């Protein structure tokens, strides 16, 4: 089961997703279903200040 999940996540990798959509190997509906099934992790995000002078 873990291999199946890993392969599914690989198909949805943003680096491959657009290519697979263009080739017709993935549908927009499949992408939407996958994204709707993922948890919102925004609360765990860490933000940094790009203009910080710290080294």
Residue pairs with C-beta under 8 A, 6 or more apart in sequence:
8 34
10 16
11 17
11 20
11 26
12 31
12 34
12 35
17 26
17 31
20 26
21 27
21 28
21 31
